[in-house]
């Protein structure tokens, strides 16, 4: 049986970075590739759970002072079919 496996691609990582640059107190330059990858992992977990590819910044880390949520676009997600038993 084949199932869809969804991952965040380079476009998605760039989208996450742009979101952080605009909304996080520390700005986009604060986030290393490893940190961006960890946030992509969070979005991939949401996808695996049947949700949209969403990440969140807590209110105390945002410029606005409110919790900020971002959903990766369809262009930022790769889908591959994998065989499972």
C-alpha positions in Angstrom: 0.0 0.0 0.0 1.3 3.5 -0.8 0.8 6.5 1.4 1.7 10.2 0.8 4.8 11.4 2.7 4.9 15.2 2.9 8.0 17.2 3.7 8.9 20.9 3.8 11.1 21.8 0.8 13.5 24.8 0.3 10.6 27.1 -0.7 8.9 26.2 2.6 12.1 26.9 4.6 12.4 30.3 2.9 8.7 31.0 3.7 9.3 30.1 7.4 12.4 32.3 7.4 10.5 35.3 5.9 7.7 34.8 8.5 10.3 34.8 11.4 12.0 37.8 9.9 8.8 39.8 9.9 7.2 38.6 13.1 9.8 37.3 15.6 11.4 39.8 18.0 14.9 38.5 17.2 14.4 38.8 13.4 15.2 36.3 10.7 19.0 36.4 11.0 18.8 34.9 14.5 17.6 31.6 13.1 20.2 29.1 12.0 19.6 26.5 9.3 19.2 23.9 12.1 16.6 26.1 13.9 14.7 26.5 10.6 14.9 22.7 10.1 13.4 22.1 13.5 10.5 24.4 12.7 10.0 22.6 9.4 9.9 19.3 11.5 7.1 20.8 13.5 5.2 21.7 10.3 5.8 18.2 9.0 4.5 16.7 12.3 1.3 18.7 11.8 1.0 17.4 8.3 1.4 13.8 9.5 -1.4 14.4 12.0 -3.7 15.5 9.2 -3.4 19.2 9.9 -2.1 22.0 7.7 1.7 22.7 7.8 1.5 25.2 10.5 4.1 26.7 13.0 3.6 29.1 15.8 5.5 31.8 17.6 4.6 32.3 21.2 3.3 35.7 22.2 6.3 36.7 24.2 8.6 36.1 21.2 6.6 38.2 18.7 6.9 41.8 17.7 3.1 42.1 18.1 2.9 40.6 21.5 0.3 38.2 20.3 0.7 34.5 19.3 1.5 34.4 15.6 0.7 31.4 13.4 2.0 30.6 9.9 1.0 27.9 7.4 3.5 26.8 4.7 2.1 27.2 1.2 1.5 24.2 -1.1 4.5 25.2 -3.1 6.6 24.8 0.1 5.6 21.1 0.6 6.9 18.1 -1.4 4.8 15.0 -1.5 6.2 11.6 -2.3 4.5 8.3 -2.3 6.1 5.6 -0.1 5.3 1.9 0.2 4.2 0.7 3.6 3.3 -2.8 4.7 
